[in-house]
């Protein structure tokens, strides 16, 4: 593989343009071509980044011999450009999450990639955030003990399904849902954190009272192998100050993890791991140094629980050992950078990702699609849905 990748992007909406910017400034990527069915968008982006531009993705794929193609079309429309890129001989494809809104589409893409010995990477960007990697470290290192429960809400401002994509918003939203658009992040995040456990059962409810043509929200319980219960809620009707609010909690037999990823009113972004077992200063500092060695800035501290004061009691016994990070900076493009490293290094665990298992591929994209499909099915029938292991 050449040390500079020739890349193209299909789909130049809000996210697609950001991919173009990231690829154009990457030192080991040459952005060669872009495509969008809207001639104005294709011309504007292509001209701005000195890339050949097309209104026909197949035309782009015929004209340019590419090492990497990014597909960032709307959620329901990934299958055709992904399959076309694979059939054109592109060895690596990055597809925006969700991989698909239908299980049969995700399966068809994965089968095409496997038949051609090509690779699909799915951009579940939250895996790349520093504090999500810290959460992975906490779970995989056993700092929480046995994980028994998790909880997450990921909610959008009602402006997102109402007007985010301009005149195309109603059409785009009706082809997706809050489960595909938001809950896909949550499903993949917990699958990664709890691996090798897998979702074995789904029970979900939805609500359809505010929006037309798509559910307002989904609220689901995911049961993982081993009995771990995870509640995930995704909502599209919040009247909030920001575009997104996102929080993740994990409870274990020996500790608890709280992560305010995108804060809401009265909140502050932050990550905190409270350890419920005795831990000496040297061991706690060892974990701090390990994380800092991975580029994840946390501080180690011992603290008495404020709950004791609320109960009118003086602190008794040893203080609680903690690791925390306040106002952590998001890095939504870290994972894409690791995909590029994976292609260049020929490994699903490139140097930037060696601590965190395999990077997310089409296998993960298919499984996430299956879980979200089960959420929608369960909400429709009122019954739990079993998933094969």
N, C-alpha and C positions, 0 to 999 in steps of 0.2 A: 504494500500500500504506500503510495506517495505520501510524503510528509506534509503536503498541503492538500486539503480536501476541496474538490470542486463541488459546490453546493448550490441547490436551488430551493425556492420556497413556493408552495402552492397555497393560495389563500392569503390575501393581504388586508384582512380586517384589523381590528384593534390588536389582537395578539400576533397576527402574521407580520405586521410591520415591526413589532418588537423583535421577532425572530430575525428579520432582515437586519436590523441594527446590530444585534448581538453577533450574527455570523460575519457581518461586514467588518467588524473590528477585531475579530478573533485572529491571532497571529498565524494560525495554521489552517485557515479557511480562505478560499477564494469564492466569493459570492458571484456566481456566473449568470443566474437566470431567476426570474420571478414570474408568477402567473396568477391571474385573477380573471374571472368572467367579466368583471367591470373594466372596460378598456381604460377609463380615466385613472382608476387606481393602479392598474398595471403600468401605464405610461408614467405616472407620477413617481411611483416607487422605483421603477427601473431606471429612470433618468436621474433620480437623486443619488442612486448608489452605483451608477455606471454598470448596470446589469441588463442583459437582454430581457425583454419583457414580452409576455404572451397573454392572450385571452383564452388560450386553449392549452390545458396542461399536457395533453398528449403531444401537441406540437412542440412544446418545450422539451419534453422527454425525448422526442425524435431528434431534435436539433442539437441538444447538449448532452455530452457524455459526462454524467455526474457520479460522484462518489457518495453523495448524501443528498437526500431530499427531505424537506420538512413539509408536513401536511397540516395546515392550520385552517382548514375550511370549517364551516359550522358543524356542530356535533353530529347530525345525522348523515353528513356527507363525506365521511372519511374513506369509506370502502373503495369507491371507484378510483380516486387518485392514488391511494396506497397500492392497490393491485396494479394499476397502470405503471407506477414507478418500479415495482418489483418485476413486472413482465418486460420492462425496458432494460432490465439488467442492473438497476441501481442496487448496490450491495447493502446499503444501510438507509433506513427510513426512520425519522422521528415523527411521531404523530401526537398531536395535542390530545390531552385527556378530554372526555372519556374516549377510549379507543373506538367505541361504537355505542349507539343507542339500541342496537338489536344484537342478540347473541349470535345469530347466524352471520351477521356482518363481521363481527370480531373473529369468529371461527374461520370464515373464508379468508380474511387477511392473514391470519396466523398460518393456515394451511398453505397459502401461496408462498409465504416467506420460507417455510420449512421445505417445501418442494424445490425451491430455488437456492437453498442454502444461504439465504439472505437474513438480515436481522431487522426486526421492528423494535424500536425503543419507544416507550410511552412516557410522555412528560408529566409524571405525577410530581409537580414541582416542589410540593411540601417536603418530600423526602430530603431535598437538598438544603433546607433551612438549617442553620447551625444548631438551633435549639431542638429541632426534631432529631438531628443526629445525636444530640446529647440525650434525648429521651431513649433513642435506640441503645445507646451505651448503658443507660441506667437499667433498662430491661435485660439486655443481653449479659450484663455483668452481674446480674442477680441482686442489685442494690434494693430493688423493691420486694425481694423475696418472691413468693408465688403471686403473679398478677391474677386477681380474681374479678376485677370490675373496671370498666372504663366508661367515660361519658364525654360527649362532644356535641357542641352546637356550632353550626356554620351557617350564618344567615346573611342574606343580601338585603340591601335597601330596596324598597319597592320600585325605585327608579330603574333598577336593572332589568326586570322583565317588562317595565313600562316604556322605557325610552332609550336604553343604553346604545342600541344599534340603529338609532334613527328610524327611518322609514321601514327598514327591514325587521324591526324588533318583533312585531306581532308574528310574522311568518317564522322567524328564527325560533322564538320561544315555543310556538306550537309544535315545532319539530323536535324539541328537547323537553326537559323538565328540570325542576329543582333537584330531583334525584340524580339525573345524569350530570347536570352542570356543577352541583356543589357536593352532593353526597359521594360522588365518585372519589373526591379527594379524601374524605373520611374513611371510606371503605379501604382504599389502598393503604392509607397511613397506618391503620390498625393491623392490616394483614402483614405489613412490613415489620411493625413493632413486635408483633406476637409470633412471627414465623419461628418454627415451622407449623404452628397451629394454623388451621384453616376454618373458615366459616362453615358450620355444619347445619345451622337452622336460622331462619329469618322469620321474625314476626313484625308486622308494620301496620301503621294506620296513616291515612292521608286526610287532608281537608281541602274542600273545594267550595269556598264561600266568597272569596274576594276577586280572584283573577278569573278571566274567561279563557277557556281553551287549554288550561294547564293547572295542575294542583297548586294550592298555596304553600303547602309544606308536606313533608314526610317525616314521620317519627318511627324509628325502628330499633328493635333489639336484635343484635347479632350474637348468636351463641357460637363460640369457637370450640374446636376439639379440646377436650380437657375441662370443659365446663365454664370457660371464661365468658362472662357476659359483658357486652359492650352496647351502650345506647348511643345512637347517632340521630341527630335531628338537623334537618336542613329546611330553611324557610325563605320564601321569596316575597314576603309582604311586610317586612319591618320598616317602620318609619323611624329611621335612625340617622345620626349625624354623618356617619361615614358610609362608604359603599358596602363594607363587609365587617362582620364581627365573627370571631373564631376563637373558641376555647377548647382545650383538651385536658382531661383529668384521667389519671390512672391510680387505682388503689391496689396495693399488694399486701401480703402478710407481714412485711417488714418495712413498709414505707409508702409514701404517697407522692404523686407528681402532679403539679398544677402548672398549666402553661396557658397564659393569655396571649394568643398569637396576634389577634387583631382586636384591640380593646373597644369596649362599648362605653356608654356614659358612666363616668365615675370610676372607670378602671384604668389601670396602667399596664402596658405590655410588660410581661416578665415571665420567667421560668423559675420554678422552685421545686427542689427535691428534698423532702423531709424524710429522714431515716429513723425508723422506729427501733433499731437495734443499737447497742453500744458500739461506738466507733471512735477510736483514738485519733488525736490530731494528726499523727503521721500518716495513718491510713486515709483519712479524709483529704489531706493535702496531696496524697498520692493520686487520688481520683481527680482532683483539681488539675494537677500537672499533666495527667494523661489527656484530659480534655483539652487543655491549653496546647498541648503538643499536636493536637488534631486541628488547631485553629479555632477552637470553641472557647470563648472567654467566660469563665464562671468564677465565682468567689466562694471560698469555703468559710463557714461560720458555725458557731454553736449558739443556740438561743433557747431561752425558756419560753414555753408556749404562752402567748397572751391569754389563752383560754383559762389558764389558772387564775389570773387576776380577775377575769370576768366572773369566776366562780367564788371570788373572795378568798382565795388561797394563796399563800406564799409559795414561790418555787421550791420544790423539794426534789432531791435526786439530781442526776446529771442532766445538763441541758441537751436539747436535741441537735444532733449534727445535721447540717444542711449544705446543699449546693444551690446557688442561685445566680441568675443573670437578670438585671433590670434593663428595660428598654432595648432588648436585643435587636440588632439591625437585620431585616429580612434580606435574603439573597435569592430571588426567584429564578436566577439563571445559573446557579451552581450546578444543578443536575444536568443541564444541557451541555455545559462545559465538560462535565464528566463523560457524557455520551461521546463527545468528540475525542476525548482521551481514550475511551474504550475502543473506538474504531481504529485510532492510530496505534494503540498498544495491542490490539487483538485480544482483548480480555474483557469479560463482564465485571471484573473487579480491578479496574485500572488503579494507578497509584493514588489518585484523588479519592478513591472509594474503597480502599482495601479493607476497611474495618466494618463494612455495613452490608455484607452479603452481595448478591448479584444486583446489578442495576435493573430497573423495571423494564421488562420486555413485553412482547406480545402475549406471552403466557400470563403475565400479571394483568395485562389489559383485558384479556378474555375472562379471567376469573373475576375481576372487578365488575365487568359487564354482567356476568352471571349473577353476582350478588345483588346488584342494583335491579336487575330484572326480577329477582325473587322478592325484593322489597316492594316493587310495584305490583307484582302478583298477589302478595300477601295482603297489601292494603286493599286491593280490589275484592278479594274473596273473604277477608276477615279471618283467614286461617294461616297457621304457620306453614312455611315451605322448607322442606328438607333439601339440602345440597349434597351431592356426592363428594367424597373426600378427594 
